[in-house]
Amino acid sequence: MIEGRNRLNEETSPYLLQHAGNPVHWWPWGDAALAEAQRTNRPILLSVGYAACHWCHVMAHESFEAPEVAAVMNELFVNIKVDREERPDIDGIYMQALQVLGEQGGWPLTMFCTPTGEPFWGGTYFPYPARYGRPSFVDVLRGVSKAFQEKATEVEQNRQGLLTALKRRAESQAVQLRGDGPPLPLELLDQIARRIAEACDPEWGGLKQAPKFPSPYMFEMLWRAWLRGGRREQKLFDIVAVTLDRMCQGGIYDHLGGGFARYSTDAEWLVPHFEKMLYDNAQLIDLLTLVWQETGSPLYLRRIAETCDWTLREMTTASGGFAATYDADSEGVEGKFYVWDETEIDSILGSDSEFFKQAYDVTPDGNWEHHAILHRNRRPQLLDEAGEQRLEVLRGKLKAVRDKRVWPGWDDKVLADWNGLMIAALANAAMVFERDDWLAAARRAWRFVMDEMRDGHGRLFHAARAGKRQHRGTLDDYATMARAGLAMFEATGEASFLDEAKALVGVLDRHFADADGGGYFITADDASDLILRARHCHDNAAPSGNGMLLGVFARLWTLTGDAAWRDKAERQLAAFAAELEKNFFPLMTLLNGYDLLQGATEIVIVGDPAASETRALQRAVHRRSLPNKIVRALSPGNALPPGHPAAGKGLVAGKPALYVCRDMACRPPITDAAAFDL
């Protein structure tokens, strides 16, 4: 018999290590845990969460740290703890199972499984003792165990029903798209954009209901539709602008340190769920940059710079990779690090206090649980330059005091997929705003993932921390890193980034492809510890890997001129187009990739990158909101691939030149930046 003990102290995940001192006999997910459940014929209690999750902490303090609860768990179950960020493949399967059961989902995820890991019942947070109209966790544990032992028929029916539903969701549903004209009419994308706009809040932005999530890929879709329609549908513009304005001035934004929290619990973006996630901030940098290129909004410019600088300052690990999250809690209290009392601000700012309090909605009673969350949505318009500079100085004084508080927990594991999102965002922002430090940070992170998080066969690991690589990479790791490689190629013109991106896609083709239905499975063909291989195109908080690949293939087709990439892009669309009839909301990344495929335009800039004329041409391109542009920087003397429409073209009368190419044809060269138009 294996001695009962907590095995999490052998892990590297900060979330798992948070539970290493629990009296619960936790196992990490793996063959050993499943073997123990089968040996003892005990059901599995699977608990999934993450380090920055407030309600995960609540359940941990109430139940997992309580000896009397742990004793029941240890007696009746084999207890497995999973970090959803380390194992998104496991989280995805069991979260789907919970949704099949009719639950909305969320974390902590609490799933009860047979000894072979197949789910039969579950929920999210269970309190101890009973409260909030929910039963006590101990009562739940005893009830589930009794049902497993005495109601085998009902448990088996649940197991079979859930497994059937999960397999049905994973089945291939490719459709045959018509061969004449665009596979999908762009008018359909416009109709979807209008329907989404109708579901949005015209005053506060975002979708109408609370809680409100940033959902950058959704608002990118609206923005693309506005551009595609010749900037005529004002409602689409207004929804994107009000959403970004309200978020940038709301409490969801950290006005002292930079960066956005994961979501807002209310309709006005005031009260965040205070954790900060790398993936949210990467996507918001991208969206804000895209919209700034059209509007020139000084508010967006500030938030982009502050968030990029926050990433470099607080989210960069010693290895050069980007850390995953900051916790919502400090000293066991949600948001304590971020909120203020009026008396604190008065004592720190003195005679400047009233000026600051008016700007940031600080009152004696507070705006949340008798405390003040700093925000500017009561007076959202920026002040004049002198006023904003004065506020900047005052924010610095408050930040200096805040920095001495007990900080929230920092989850410094490096995740390949989230790093891919941030690398691409920084590379793009570096081009637009001419920030070499952002590009250098993106380059360091890229090299860490590609050099330290791959094996000798070019296969990625999903996570890295404390000198250890953990868990084989998933589809999202390869898709986001391939996209990041293409972004780095556009920013630098260095062919090695293009080659490495293609190599990542090659691994996907060998180990992840669904040969029957098209698209790619979430996990590789040699993943042995899962009850099924899921395949879907649904965005979650981060964009779908299958959706992102459509854009990756479109870029590779444009950059290489190889029609095989276009074929791959169209097959990728066909693999998931049937889902549009069911629910288009989770398919925004796929639709954005399709818009890119249909409108991809390559801009080749030939010239010495240090020359002022070349920089002027680059600036003319990067100051325009052109989501379907693909930029190739080419130094004089370097050649384009054979068959490229601009092959053989170069400097014009010794001057740097810009070529706009689409559908294998190029316009006449442009040497005057003022003449650029698209």
Secondary structure as GFF3:
##gff-version 3
##sequence-region A 1 678
A	DSSP	three_ten_helix	8	10	.	.	.	ID=ss1
A	DSSP	alpha_helix	14	18	.	.	.	ID=ss2
A	DSSP	beta_strand	26	28	.	.	.	ID=ss3
A	DSSP	alpha_helix	31	40	.	.	.	ID=ss4
A	DSSP	beta_strand	44	49	.	.	.	ID=ss5
A	DSSP	alpha_helix	54	59	.	.	.	ID=ss6
A	DSSP	pi_helix	60	64	.	.	.	ID=ss7
A	DSSP	alpha_helix	67	76	.	.	.	ID=ss8
A	DSSP	beta_strand	78	83	.	.	.	ID=ss9
A	DSSP	alpha_helix	88	100	.	.	.	ID=ss10
A	DSSP	beta_strand	109	113	.	.	.	ID=ss11
A	DSSP	beta_strand	119	123	.	.	.	ID=ss12
A	DSSP	alpha_helix	137	150	.	.	.	ID=ss13
A	DSSP	alpha_helix	152	170	.	.	.	ID=ss14
A	DSSP	alpha_helix	186	198	.	.	.	ID=ss15
A	DSSP	alpha_helix	216	228	.	.	.	ID=ss16
A	DSSP	alpha_helix	234	249	.	.	.	ID=ss17
A	DSSP	beta_strand	261	264	.	.	.	ID=ss18
A	DSSP	beta_strand	272	277	.	.	.	ID=ss19
A	DSSP	alpha_helix	278	295	.	.	.	ID=ss20
A	DSSP	alpha_helix	298	314	.	.	.	ID=ss21
A	DSSP	beta_strand	323	326	.	.	.	ID=ss22
A	DSSP	beta_strand	329	330	.	.	.	ID=ss23
A	DSSP	beta_strand	333	334	.	.	.	ID=ss24
A	DSSP	alpha_helix	342	349	.	.	.	ID=ss25
A	DSSP	three_ten_helix	350	352	.	.	.	ID=ss26
A	DSSP	alpha_helix	353	360	.	.	.	ID=ss27
A	DSSP	alpha_helix	385	402	.	.	.	ID=ss28
A	DSSP	beta_strand	410	415	.	.	.	ID=ss29
A	DSSP	alpha_helix	416	433	.	.	.	ID=ss30
A	DSSP	alpha_helix	436	452	.	.	.	ID=ss31
A	DSSP	beta_strand	461	465	.	.	.	ID=ss32
A	DSSP	beta_strand	468	472	.	.	.	ID=ss33
A	DSSP	alpha_helix	475	492	.	.	.	ID=ss34
A	DSSP	alpha_helix	495	511	.	.	.	ID=ss35
A	DSSP	alpha_helix	545	560	.	.	.	ID=ss36
A	DSSP	alpha_helix	563	576	.	.	.	ID=ss37
A	DSSP	three_ten_helix	577	581	.	.	.	ID=ss38
A	DSSP	three_ten_helix	585	587	.	.	.	ID=ss39
A	DSSP	alpha_helix	588	599	.	.	.	ID=ss40
A	DSSP	beta_strand	601	606	.	.	.	ID=ss41
A	DSSP	alpha_helix	612	622	.	.	.	ID=ss42
A	DSSP	beta_strand	629	634	.	.	.	ID=ss43
A	DSSP	beta_strand	657	662	.	.	.	ID=ss44
A	DSSP	beta_strand	665	666	.	.	.	ID=ss45
A	DSSP	three_ten_helix	673	675	.	.	.	ID=ss46
###
